[in-house]
Amino acid sequence: MKKSKIDMTRKEKMVKNLKEWIYVIVVFVTVNFFLYQPFKIPSGSMIPTFLVGDFLIVNKFCYGYSNDSFRIGTFTFPLPQFTKRAFSHNTPKYGEVIVFRNEKDKNLNYIKRVVGLPGDTVQVIDGVVHINQNPVELKQIDDFSMLDKGEYITYKRYIEKLPNGYEHVIIKFFDFGKGNLDNTGPFVVPDGHYFLMGDNRDNSQDSRVMEAVGFIPFDKIMGKAEAIFFSSNCKLYEIFKWPFSIRFERIGSLIK
């Protein structure tokens, strides 16, 4: 018994739809694997640059590839061990914001800003970063307030200028010299490693804490943060809150 034209048409449509979905999945996996990967900000260590609930695009090819480049969430694909970073034409520079795998806390991916390069001596004295014995330039600009657990907390906001002229914003809750990590170091950054800090200087576990983070090997860097593509102050499963929680003004912001 011959199949009707309607049955054939339905089958053709199903095959066509299946092919389209396979194509979308292949493109999505390829982009995530080799080019760009989304990353969600889980904590306030990079405030005011990032807020909890920001979703970022991370450039995975800018520094070339290591085994930890092929990491989605906390899962690293079991590829043969790279002897050196592949297609590596650039290295991190002062001020760049990078996502990396913390060797001392392998279940988490971290995001911080580069403040020390290989060979640098980094020391924090009374809250001011010193690079190779030279204090970075700081200029207070205004106060920064945000809602935290039902109450508004006010920080002082500063522009910090790094040795290459890169300027970015940091915040301080405590007066300079009063924070727990305001006097640390000196740290001599080993070859092939980087010294990273959060922009929320009084609430960031970063390279200043050697036992928890310390120096970051180049091979553990997953990529560079490029832009914010979505931002919301509610949980993903709280769909009914989405229309009122999306921070539209942050979407499309480039990382500075």
C-alpha positions in Angstrom: 0.0 0.0 0.0 1.5 3.3 -1.1 1.9 6.1 1.5 -0.2 9.2 0.9 1.4 12.5 -0.2 0.3 13.9 3.2 2.3 11.3 5.1 5.3 12.0 2.9 5.0 15.7 3.4 4.8 15.2 7.2 7.8 13.0 7.1 9.8 15.5 5.0 8.9 18.3 7.4 10.0 16.3 10.4 13.3 15.4 8.7 13.8 19.1 7.8 13.0 20.3 11.3 15.3 17.7 12.8 18.1 18.8 10.5 17.6 22.5 11.4 17.7 21.6 15.1 20.9 19.6 14.6 22.4 22.5 12.8 21.5 24.9 15.6 22.9 22.6 18.2 26.2 22.1 16.2 26.6 25.9 15.8 25.8 26.5 19.5 28.3 23.9 20.7 31.0 25.1 18.3 30.6 28.7 19.3 30.7 27.8 23.0 33.6 25.4 22.6 35.9 27.6 20.5 34.7 31.2 20.3 32.4 32.7 22.9 30.9 31.4 26.1 28.3 32.8 28.4 29.2 33.4 32.1 26.9 34.4 34.9 28.2 36.6 37.7 27.6 34.7 41.0 28.9 37.1 43.6 29.5 40.8 44.3 33.3 40.7 44.1 33.4 42.8 40.9 30.8 45.4 41.8 30.3 48.0 40.3 31.7 46.7 37.0 29.4 43.6 37.4 26.3 43.0 39.4 25.1 39.6 40.6 22.8 38.4 37.8 24.8 39.9 34.9 25.4 37.5 32.0 28.6 38.0 30.1 30.1 37.0 26.8 33.6 35.6 27.3 36.0 35.6 24.4 37.7 32.2 24.5 40.1 32.6 21.6 41.8 35.9 22.4 44.6 34.2 24.4 44.6 30.9 22.5 43.5 27.6 24.0 44.5 25.5 27.0 42.7 22.5 28.5 40.7 24.8 30.7 39.5 26.8 27.7 37.2 23.8 27.0 35.3 24.1 30.2 31.5 24.6 30.4 30.3 25.3 34.0 32.5 23.1 36.2 33.0 20.4 33.6 36.2 20.3 31.7 36.2 18.2 28.5 38.6 15.2 28.9 41.0 16.1 26.1 44.7 15.2 25.8 46.8 17.4 28.0 48.1 20.4 26.2 51.9 20.9 26.5 51.5 24.6 25.9 48.7 27.1 25.0 47.6 26.6 21.4 47.2 29.6 19.0 48.4 32.0 21.7 49.2 35.3 20.1 48.2 37.6 23.0 48.6 37.6 26.7 46.5 39.4 29.4 47.2 43.1 29.9 46.7 45.4 32.8 43.0 46.1 33.4 41.6 43.2 31.4 38.9 41.2 33.1 39.3 37.5 32.8 37.5 34.3 33.7 39.7 31.5 35.1 39.7 28.2 36.8 41.0 28.5 40.4 43.4 25.5 41.1 42.6 25.8 44.8 38.8 25.7 44.3 38.4 23.6 41.2 34.6 23.5 41.4 34.3 27.2 40.7 35.1 29.5 37.9 36.3 33.0 39.0 36.3 36.4 37.3 38.7 39.2 38.3 40.8 42.0 36.9 44.5 41.8 35.9 46.6 44.1 38.1 50.0 42.3 38.0 51.9 40.8 35.1 54.7 38.1 35.2 57.7 39.6 37.0 55.8 42.4 38.7 56.1 43.0 42.4 52.6 43.8 43.8 51.9 45.1 47.2 48.8 46.6 48.8 49.6 49.4 51.3 46.7 51.0 53.2 44.4 49.9 50.5 46.4 51.4 47.6 47.9 49.0 45.1 51.6 49.4 44.5 53.1 47.8 41.3 56.9 47.6 41.3 57.0 50.0 44.3 54.9 52.6 42.5 51.4 53.4 43.8 48.6 53.4 41.3 46.8 56.7 40.7 43.4 57.0 42.5 40.8 59.6 42.1 37.5 59.6 44.1 34.5 60.3 41.9 31.3 59.8 43.9 29.4 57.6 46.3 27.8 54.3 45.1 24.7 52.9 46.9 23.1 49.6 46.4 20.5 47.4 48.0 21.9 44.6 50.0 19.7 42.2 52.0 17.0 44.8 52.3 19.1 47.9 53.1 21.1 50.3 51.2 24.9 50.2 51.6 27.0 53.1 50.5 30.5 52.7 49.1 33.0 55.3 47.9 33.8 55.0 44.2 37.3 55.7 42.7 39.0 55.6 39.3 42.1 53.5 39.5 44.8 54.0 36.8 47.1 51.1 36.1 50.7 51.3 34.7 49.6 51.1 31.0 47.2 54.0 31.5 44.1 51.7 31.7 41.4 53.3 34.0 38.6 51.5 35.7 36.3 51.9 38.6 36.7 50.3 42.1 34.7 50.7 45.2 35.7 50.8 48.9 33.4 50.3 51.9 36.0 50.8 54.6 38.4 53.7 54.7 41.8 53.1 53.1 43.9 51.0 55.5 40.9 49.7 57.4 39.9 46.7 55.2 41.0 43.1 56.0 43.1 43.0 52.8 44.3 46.6 52.7 47.8 45.6 53.7 49.2 42.5 51.9 52.3 41.5 50.1 54.7 42.1 48.6 54.1 39.4 46.0 56.5 38.7 43.2 54.4 37.4 40.3 56.1 34.2 38.9 56.8 33.7 35.2 53.6 32.6 33.3 51.3 33.8 36.1 49.1 36.8 36.8 48.0 38.8 39.9 44.2 39.4 39.9 41.9 41.5 42.1 38.2 42.2 42.3 36.9 45.8 41.8 35.0 45.5 45.1 38.2 45.8 47.1 36.7 45.1 50.5 34.7 42.1 49.4 36.8 40.0 47.0 38.7 36.8 47.5 41.5 37.2 45.0 45.3 37.0 44.5 45.8 38.8 47.8 44.7 35.6 49.5 47.4 33.2 48.6 45.9 30.2 50.4 42.6 30.5 48.5 43.5 32.0 45.1 47.1 33.3 44.8 48.8 33.7 41.4 46.9 32.5 38.4 48.7 30.4 35.8 48.2 31.5 32.2 47.0 27.9 31.3 44.1 28.3 33.8 42.6 31.3 32.1 39.4 30.5 30.1 39.0 33.8 28.4 38.4 37.6 28.5 35.1 39.2 29.4 33.8 41.3 26.5 30.3 42.5 27.1 27.1 42.0 29.2 24.3 40.4 27.1 21.7 40.1 29.8 21.1 41.2 33.4 18.5 40.5 35.9 18.2 40.6 39.7 16.0 37.6 40.1 16.5 33.8 39.7 16.1 32.2 36.3 13.2 30.1 37.5 11.3 33.1 38.8 9.8 33.7 35.4 6.9 35.8 36.7 9.4 38.4 38.0 11.4 38.7 34.7 9.4 41.7 33.3 10.2 43.7 36.4 13.7 42.5 37.2 15.5 42.9 33.9 18.2 45.6 34.0 17.8 46.8 30.4 20.3 49.7 30.9 23.1 47.1 31.4 22.4 45.0 28.4 25.0 45.5 25.6 27.5 47.2 27.9 31.1 46.7 27.0 33.5 45.7 29.7 35.7 48.5 31.0 
